[in-house]
Amino acid sequence: MRTAGHIRRLFLLYRIFARRAGLKLLPRLAVFAFRRYLQGRKVPLTVMIAVTCRCQCDCAHCSASGLSDNGAELATGEIKKILEEARAIGSPKVGFTGGEPLLRQDILELTAYASSSGLSVSIDTNGLLLDEKMARGLKGAGVSNINVSLDSSDARRHDRLRSSPGCFEAAVKAVEVCASLDIPCVVSTYLTDMAVAEGRLDSLISLARSSGASAVRALFPIYTGKLGNRRRDLLSAEHKRLFFEKYADPGFVYSESPLYDYLAGGVQCTAQKRISVYVGADGGVRSCYVSKVSLGNVRDGGLAAILERSGYFTAGAGPGLDCGAC
């Protein structure tokens, strides 16, 4: 059974992140594997880039709130430079996040630039701007997968949590459009005790399946940003265990990373695993997006130099790499 689960997990990874990238991703994966596993350099699997802090929603659970970047948004050329460095250090995947990435007028250009470099490209979105025209544009630009946020299968609850009337309808339609265009689409949600106890997660998974989603990514609450002052956890240890026992499915439902979660039977810290690195909208580099510790700014020497100086590539944790934010 364990072997079967591993095979399903690998197939899920292929369907979401690699299928649309095609054969041009193979050299990037080979470089990544050589540097990370043979040379022992902790090359990040994914370079996450917040291309903007702007967003149409004001989500009650936004963990990025309060971590807003200081300074002007990175220009098109500056983001392209990050993409070049991501490729050079050996990362096979980049993710555009925010804020809302689709607010960037150059998002198609950036997606095409990353894809043409052989990188797998993912985009996180609330779905408000992901109509058929935008989806076709992203497909033509070479996007590998799109993650659409859905907080609930109940339209009123979802829209209330995001302070955005009509957001639920747009998000569901975005998932359906992606499915119709054969773009891998992951429904991204966050878990709470009430969502699990009241069966809301069950109904959300059902909605994702019926809408044609490729998978469901269930994120655990992170107590920073809007949730930074909470005195009571939104998700108990009991319900975390229940998630992995009842809901986690190597073929459809995962938490944070399908590559790592099931290996240990629990959610993994991306900072400690060096699975990804985060570049803010102003160029600030952090071990992950919730960390308040800056490793440097790409405007001062570039991404590779910052990761080298901070000790990111080496075995031991460097300053700010083990922030404890989660």
Secondary structure, DSSP 8 states (H G I E B T S, - for coil): -HHHHHHHHHHHHIIIIITTTGGGGHHHHHHHHIIIIIS-----SEEEEE--S--S---TT-SSTT----S----HHHHHHHHHHHHHHT--EEEEESS-GGG-TTHHHHHHHHHHTT-EEEEEE-STT--HHHHHHHHHHT--EEEEE-S-SSHHHHHHHHT-TTHHHHHHHHHHHHHHTT--EEEEEE--HHHHHTTHHHHHHHHHHHHT-SEEEEE---SSGGGTT-SS-SS-HHHHHHIIIII-BTTTEESS-TTTHHHHTS---HHHHT-EEEE-TTSEEESSTT-----EETTTT-HHHHHHHHTTTSSS--TTTS----
